[in-house]
Amino acid sequence: EMYGSVPRFMLTLLSFVTLDSVSQIYLPILYAKPELVFYFIPLLLVISVSLMNLVTAVLVENAMQMAADDNAMKKFVLRQRVSELIPKLEDVFDAMDKDGSGVLDVAETASVD
């Protein structure tokens, strides 16, 4: 009943990989041939651990990508803010430059109100 057609077999294989009611699949086979326990136990362990590792890898990769995107956005916002502040800083330094030389000296910085 689990292997009658290709779609049923694929559904059975999916149940086996996801460990969904897997005992219904392998127990009848093990009752018929008990030596297959040395095949099914390692197979179940490898498949379940591999599937968990694959899901974990996808989640970690997505989290790392989101963190990288977040850092890029922070840098963009910081650059935007700095570019907005540069004209204001130039105005402040121009106001502090009393002699108009374009260079601030100690006397000019000491006389700031």
Phi, psi and omega per residue, in radians:
E1 nan -0.464 -3.132
M2 -1.578 -0.218 -3.032
Y3 -2.186 0.340 -3.025
G4 -1.194 -0.572 -3.127
S5 -2.474 2.982 -3.127
V6 -1.106 -0.790 3.099
P7 -1.072 -0.685 3.102
R8 -1.149 -0.705 3.122
F9 -1.126 -0.706 3.113
M10 -1.121 -0.681 3.088
L11 -1.154 -0.689 3.084
T12 -1.120 -0.730 3.110
L13 -1.115 -0.701 3.086
L14 -1.104 -0.740 3.085
S15 -1.076 -0.658 3.138
F16 -1.175 -0.779 -3.100
V17 -1.165 -0.685 -3.120
T18 -1.517 0.033 3.135
L19 1.044 0.598 3.127
D20 -1.619 1.880 -3.112
S21 0.936 0.733 -3.063
V22 -1.193 -0.436 -3.134
S23 -1.135 -0.512 3.088
Q24 -1.171 -0.371 -3.120
I25 -1.513 -0.864 -2.997
Y26 -1.623 -0.358 -3.126
L27 -1.111 -0.787 3.092
P28 -1.054 -0.599 3.117
I29 -1.222 -0.703 3.135
L30 -1.190 -0.572 3.072
Y31 -1.147 -0.613 3.137
A32 -1.324 -0.713 -3.132
K33 -2.370 1.597 -3.082
P34 -1.079 -0.433 -3.128
E35 -1.178 -0.256 3.110
L36 -1.275 -0.075 3.062
V37 -1.064 -0.564 3.107
F38 -1.258 -0.210 3.050
Y39 -1.660 -0.834 -3.008
F40 -1.266 -0.680 -3.107
I41 -1.100 -0.926 3.088
P42 -1.083 -0.638 3.134
L43 -1.088 -0.797 3.111
L44 -1.091 -0.728 3.132
L45 -1.140 -0.794 -3.118
V46 -1.153 -0.772 -3.113
I47 -1.146 -0.790 -3.102
S48 -1.161 -0.742 3.129
V49 -1.179 -0.698 3.121
S50 -1.111 -0.744 3.138
L51 -1.141 -0.736 3.105
M52 -1.118 -0.712 3.113
N53 -1.135 -0.671 3.131
L54 -1.123 -0.797 3.125
V55 -1.122 -0.756 3.121
T56 -1.095 -0.716 3.134
A57 -1.104 -0.710 3.119
V58 -1.125 -0.764 3.132
L59 -1.118 -0.753 -3.139
V60 -1.160 -0.724 3.126
E61 -1.082 -0.743 3.102
N62 -1.125 -0.702 3.115
A63 -1.137 -0.704 3.122
M64 -1.172 -0.668 3.108
Q65 -1.140 -0.710 3.111
M66 -1.139 -0.669 3.105
A67 -1.149 -0.716 3.112
A68 -1.138 -0.726 3.095
D69 -1.095 -0.694 3.125
D70 -1.118 -0.736 3.108
N71 -1.129 -0.696 3.112
A72 -1.112 -0.689 3.124
M73 -1.175 -0.689 3.101
K74 -1.082 -0.737 3.105
K75 -1.112 -0.720 3.130
F76 -1.087 -0.787 -3.141
V77 -1.124 -0.705 3.120
L78 -1.111 -0.771 3.099
R79 -1.087 -0.704 3.114
Q80 -1.076 -0.785 -3.120
R81 -1.143 -0.731 3.122
V82 -1.106 -0.741 3.135
S83 -1.140 -0.501 3.070
E84 -1.301 -0.562 -3.089
L85 -1.456 -0.372 -3.086
I86 -1.011 -0.836 3.113
P87 -1.062 -0.644 3.122
K88 -1.152 -0.709 3.102
L89 -1.156 -0.676 3.090
E90 -1.080 -0.705 3.101
D91 -1.104 -0.712 3.134
V92 -1.121 -0.807 -3.138
F93 -1.177 -0.630 3.073
D94 -1.111 -0.669 3.116
A95 -1.188 -0.578 3.128
M96 -1.327 -0.460 -3.102
D97 -1.383 1.639 -3.051
K98 -1.230 -0.679 -3.068
D99 -1.548 -0.063 3.087
G100 1.250 0.362 -3.117
S101 -1.386 -0.268 -3.085
G102 1.500 0.011 3.133
V103 -2.248 2.318 3.087
L104 -1.564 2.288 3.041
D105 -1.881 3.086 -3.048
V106 -1.067 -0.708 -3.114
A107 -1.114 -0.667 -3.132
E108 -1.219 -0.674 3.130
T109 -1.280 -0.510 3.136
A110 -1.304 -0.411 -3.086
S111 -1.596 0.226 -3.140
V112 -1.261 2.331 -3.116
D113 -1.390 nan nan
